């Protein structure tokens, strides 16, 4: 097949218009076109009154080789690449020890799935509960202020991505098409097929729940084993090499290959690894607030008269501002038609995150508005960034009244430096609740200064962004891991053979897709090492 890229048509084109555009682009007779399918569809909304759809298409033709030769100098007409996934290894019959995967979020899920598909029968250890039980515990905090430190937005089957917008796009380079493997497995597990071609696919929380259960069943059918409520207390290391893991229930599991896919909130695990001498270094992350606007405002600003068009859905945005004080402020994890959720993993702390369902039809749009910080802002030992996160989250708990309510402030009041006393036209979506006051006490002064400068700048791009009644809710601290567990070219820890740091918690991913892709890469590295081809 041939691939055509950058084929543009009006938003409301017909199927016949698409077919005609292919024929015209290739300058062929209609009879030469056998079939076509959409590989990617995006849109260009820079001109709100003339929004266009942009296609990448795979077409089957008569005389493909001749046509390809005719367009050999055209970068937008090429051979369709082979994106099928091919396993890199097969487990030996006499497998001495089974690989262990710690964590069952997107990274651990795909590391476990790939190892199972290759016959290595992985043991997957998840400190939290199965996803449906975990959902009940999460609702316990949201609805009744009952918090479970081992089963919440951060811990449990599916990881933090389960309670998110379910975004499935990433900007990482993917020369081996691992992202296609991820999307294909999601569709097999029940995701809508459109995720295979939309430029910004998403799934939403409720669909993710049943998909994760389906994928768990696949891993188990292939010989993998998933153990819930199994928190790893220690990594057993001898002579610089992993020899197994110890669980909090006293059990030990022998293993020469251990994947750490624990997510960015497994602070006790990071502390244990640091104390065992595993090389860890601090890395930059970001801190800030969640902001909420009426979704209708964002739709009108982005799509004009096409707001509400079914092919466009709820509008999103991506913003960045470079401040006079040297800081950068940017929008993070924007959730169209979604809600702000309580996302702490420790008692006496408040953390916010954003979530959407597949429909994205809630009243508000929300996004993190966050400030980039570096280890220079939290000097000291490699875990100092975690200390800063805890300090800010504890302060947010106190500012919210000590009941898991989050501190909040109207944007107009925040910009004018006065406490808020009542909500306006925008009602916050965070539960258990939002306690209004003065958010200038919730973050370091440099962050407050930067956000106060950025909001009016964002208002010039999206009129109404700095509206008086828009709501800020604090705090957003889990944008990414504050540490990196460094690894070598074989994906193993720099100083601990057999330990494979992976995913967002280890500092190598940021979101569902990049974490899942990293899980695939690490699973391949583990498999090759086991069969003796890793080095």
N, C-alpha and C positions, 0 to 999 in steps of 0.2 A: 504494500500500500504506500501511497504518497501522503505526506503531511503538508498542509497549507497552514501558515500562521498569519496573524494580523489581517484576517478577512473581516471587514467592517460592514455592518448593515444597520438600518434604522431600528429603533427599539421595537416598533410594532410591525416588523416585517412578517411575511407569511413564509410557510415552508417552501412554497414554489419560488419565492424570491431568493431564499438561501440556495436552493438547487441551481437556480439561474446564475447566481453570483459565482458558484463553483465553476460552472461551465464557462462563464465569461473569463474568470481569472485564469483558467488553464487553456483557454482558446481551443476548445474541443467541440466536437459534435455531441449533441445530447445522448446519442446512443453509446458513446464511449464511457459514460459514467455508469458503473455497475452499482455502487453503493457508497455511502459515506456515514460516518458517525462523528459525534462531537467529542473531542478530547478535552477541550477547555472552552468555557464561555465566561467572559468578563464584560464589564461595561466601562464606558468613558463618560463621566458626568461633569466634566469640566465646563461644558456649555449646557446649562440646565434646561434650556429650551430645545436642545438638539442632542439628546442622549443617544449614544450609539452602542451597539453590542459588538464585541470583538471575539472572533472565533479562532480556535485552532481545530482543524478538521483532519481526520484520516479518511482518505478516499481510495476506493478500488476502481481501477480503470482498465480499459483495453489499451494495450501497447504502453504499459507504464514506463518501461525502460526508455523508450523513445521520447516520451514526454519529459521524463526526468533529465535526459540529456539536453533537451531543448531549453530547460530552465536551470542548467547546471551552475550558472552564475547568479541565480536568484536565491538569497538566503531564506526566503519565505516559502520555498517549495523544495522539499527534501524527502528522502526516504523515511518512512515511519520507523522510529527506533523500536527495538524489541524490549519491552518493559516487563516481560515475564520474570518472576523470581525463580532462581535456581539455587538449591541448597549447596553449601560449600563443603559439606562433609556428611558422613553417616556413622553413627555410633558403632563401635566394635561390639562383638558378641560378648566378650569378656570384660565389660566395663567394670573397673575396680571400684570406683566411688562415683556417686551421682553428683552432678553440679548442684550447687545451692544458689537460689536467687532470693535475696532479702528485699521484700517490698513487692506489692502487687498493684502499683499504679500503671500508667501507660508504658513506662520503660520495663518494669518487671513483667508485665503482661506479655509484651512482645519478646522479651528475652526468654521467658518460659515457653511461649508458643513455638518459637523457632527451635529451641533446644528439643522440645517434644517432637516436633516434626522431623528432626534429624535423628530421633531415636535415643536421646540421652536421658530420658525420664527424669527431668529436673525435680528437685524438691523446692517448693516456693513457700517462703515463710512470711506471713503477713501479721503484723501486730494487732490489726483491727479485726473487724467482723465482716462476714459476707455482706454484699452491698445492700440487700433489703433490710437486714437488721441494722446495718450502719445508718441507713436512711432514717429509720425510726429514732435512733439516738441523736442524729443531727437535728431532726424536728423537735426533739426534746429540749435542745438549747433554744431554738428559734421560737418555740411556742410556749415553753414553760420555764425557761431559764435553768434547765437541768443539764449540766455539762458532764460528758464522759471523756476523760483525757486519753482513752485508748480507742475511741470510736467517735469520729467527728468529721468535719469537712476535710481535714488533712490526713487522717489515718483511717484505713479500711480499704476493702476491695475496690479497685478503680482509681484510688488516689485522689488528689485534690481536683484533678480534671473532671471528675464525675459531677461535682457541683460547680459548674462553670457554664460558659456559653457553648462549650463543645466545639471550639474553633479547630478546624482541621487544615489550616494553611500555615506555611512556614517559609522563611526567607533563606534557609540554609541551602547550601549546595548539595545536590543529591545525584551525583553522576551514575550511581548504580540503581537508580529508580526504587530505592527502598520505600519511599513515600507511596508509590503505587501499590506495593505489597500491603502497606498499612491500610490504605483505603479499600483495597480489595477484600481484606479480611474483615473490615468493618461492615462492608456490604453483605458478605456471607453471613455475618452475625445479626443482620437485620437493619442496618443503616439504610436510608433511602439511596437508591442508585445515583441520584443527582450529585452526590458528593464526589463521584468520579470525574465530573466535568466542570462543576462550578469553580470559579477562581477563588472564592472565599467560602468554602463549604463549612457547615456547622451541623451539629446534631441536637444539642440540648440535653438537659439532665435526664429527663424521664426516659428517653430512648436509650441513653447510655447505660442505664441500669440493666435493662433486659439484654443488651448486646454483650455487656461484660459477663453476665451469667452464661450466655451462649458460648463465649470464648473460653470461659473456665471449663465448661463441659468438654470442649474440644481438646484442651490440654490434658484433662483427666483421661479421656478416651485413648489418647496417644501414650499413656503411661506416666504422665506427670502427676505430681502430688502437691496439692495446695493445703497448707495448714494455717488456719485462722487462729487469732488470739495467741500467736506464737512470737513473742518479742525476743529478739536476739540480745542477750546481755553481754556477750563477749565473743571476740574473734580469737581462735586458738592459733597462735603463731609460733613456729619453731625454726630457728636459723634463717629468719627472714622470709619464710614461706608459710602460707596458710595450711593448717591441718584440720580445721573444722570450726564449728560454731557452738556456743553454749547458750541455751535458752533460759529464761527466767524461771521455768518450772524445774530446772535442774538437769534437763536432758542435754546431752551433747550429740552432735551429728558430725561424723567424719567427712571431710571434703577437702579436696585439693584445689577446687575451683569455686570461688564464692563471688557472686555478683552483688554489689551494693547498689541497689536501686531504691533507696529508702525515701526519696522525696526531699524537698527543701526544708521540711519542718522537723526532721528526726534529730533534734538537738542532742538528746541523750546518746544516740548512736555516734554522732560526730565527736562528742566528748570522749566516748569510749575508744574510738579509733585513734584520736589524738593521744590519749594516755597510753595506748599500746605502741606508739611510735610511728604509726602510719603517717606519711608525709601529707600535710595539709597546709594550704596557704589561704590568706584572706583574699576576697575578690570584691569588686564593686557591686552594689545593688542600688535600689532606690526606695525612697520613703515618701509618703504623701497622704492624700485623702481620696475618697470617692466623691464624685460630683454627679448630681442627678438633674436632668432637664426633662421637660415634656418631649416624648419621642416625636410628636407632631412638629415641634420646632426644628429638630434635626432633619426630619424628612423634608420639610419645606426648604430649608437652607441648602440641602444637598441636591434635591431632585426637582424643585420648583413645581411646575404644573404636573409633573409625573409622580409626585408624592403618592404613595400607596399603590403604585403599579405592581402587579403580581410578580413580574420578572425581577424587580428591583428589591422588593421586600422592605424591611425596616432599614433605614440608612445608618451607616456607621461614620466614623471619622478617625483621623490619625493626625495628631497635632504635636508640634515641638516648638519650643522657644528658648533661645540662648540669652541668658540674663546678663545684666551689667556686672553682677557679682561673680561671674564666671561659672555659674551653675546652669544646667540644662533642665528644663521642665518639659515633660511630655505626657501625652495620654497613654494609658496602659490598660490592656485587656478591656477594650470598649465592648459593652454588652447592649446591643440595641433591644428595645422592648423587654428589658430584664429587671432584675432586682439586685439590691445590695444585700449581701449575706454575712452573717457572723461566722468567722473562720478561724477562731482561736484553736490552739491545740494544747494550751496550758491553762489551768485554773487561775482566776484573778487577772486575766488579760483580755483585751479587746482587740480584734483584728477584723478588717473588712476585706471582702472580695466581691466580685460580680458574677452573676449567674443569669442565664436565659434558658427558656424552653425552646423547643424546635420552632414553635410558631412565632416567637419574638413579638408577642402581641400585648405585653404589659404596658401600662401607661407611660412609664419613664424610660429614658435612656440613661445609662450610667457608665462611668469610666473612672479608672484611677487617674488622678493628676499628681504625678510623682516627680521628685527631684533626684537626680543622680548623685550618689555619694561614693567615695572611694575609701580604701583603707587609711588614707591620711586623716579621715574624719573619725576613725575609731582605731587609733594606734594601740600597739600592745601585742598580745599573743594572737595566733591565727583565728581564735574563736571570738575575738572582740566584737565582730559584727553581730554575733548572736546576742551578746550582752547589750548592745545598743538596741536591737529589736525588742528584747525583753523590757528594757527600761521604758521605751515608748509605748509598748502595749500595756504595761502596768499603769502608766500615767493615763492612757486612754480609758482604762477600766475605772480609775478614780474619777476622771472628769465626767464619765458617764453616770456616775452615782453609785458605782460598786455593785451593780445588779446585772451586768452584761449588756445594759443599754450602751449605745455608742455615743460619744460626744458629737454634737453637730452645730452648724452655724449656717445662716443664709449667706450667699455669696456677697450680696450688697453690704451686709454688716461686716463680713470678714474684710472686705476691701476698705471699709471706712473705719475699722478698728473698734467696733462696738459690739458687745454681746448681743446675741439674738434671744428674743423672748417668746416668739410665736411664729408658726409656719404661715406661708402665704399660699400662692396658687400651686406650688409643688409640694406634694406630700411625700415624705421619705418612705422608702420601701423596706428599710432594714428592720428586722425583728430580732430580739424582743422589742426594741424601741429606740428612739433617738432623744437624747437629753440635750437641749439647746444651751449654748453658752458661748465661750470664747475659745476658739481653736488655736489662737496664737500661742497658747501654753502647751499644745500637744506635740509640737515638733521643734527642733532647734531653730534659732532665730534666722539663720541663713536660708533654711527651707521655707519659712513663712515669707521672708522677703522675696524669694524667688517666685513663689506661687502668686503672691500679690502682684508682681510685675507681669507674670505670664497670662493671667486670666483676662485682663483687658486686651492683650495682644491676640489671644484666641478669639475674643469677641469681634475683632476686625475680620477674621476669617469666617466665623460662624456668628452672624449677628444675633444677639440674645444669649450668647454663651455666658456673659457676665451679668445676666439678668439678676435683679434684686432677689427674687424668690427661689432661684436655684439653690439646691441644698448640698453642702459639704458634710461628709461623715468621716470620722477618723477611727482608727488610722490604718493606712495601707503600708504594710512592712514586709509582706512575703512576696514581693515582686520577683525575686529570684534568690537562689542560695547565696548566703554571705561568705561561703567558703568554696574552695575547689580542692578536691582530692586528686592530686595530679597523677596522670598516668603516662605510660610510654607509648611508642608506636604500635605496640601489641595490645593496647587497652588495659594493661596491668598497672597496678600501683608502682610508683617509681622505686619504692624500697620494700615492697611486700609481694613476693611472687605468688600468683594464684588468686590475688585479690583484684577484682575488676570494678573500679568506681564507674558508675553509669548514671545517666539521666540528669534530671534537674538538681537533685540534692548534691550530686558530686560536682556540679558546676559545668555540665556539658550539654545542657538543653534548656529550653524555655517554652513550655507549652506541650500540648498533647502530641502533636506530630513530631516535633524534634525529639521529644523523650522516647516516643515509640521507635523512631528511626535509630536512635542511639542504642536502644535495647536490641535491635536487630544486629547492629554492628558488633556489639559486645558478645552476643550469642554466637556469632560467627567466629569471633576471636577465641572464645572458650572452646568451641567445637574443634577448631584447627589445632589448638594447643593439646587437647586431649588425644587426638590421633597422631600427634607428633609433627604437625606441619605449621605450628604457630611461630616458630623462630628459625 
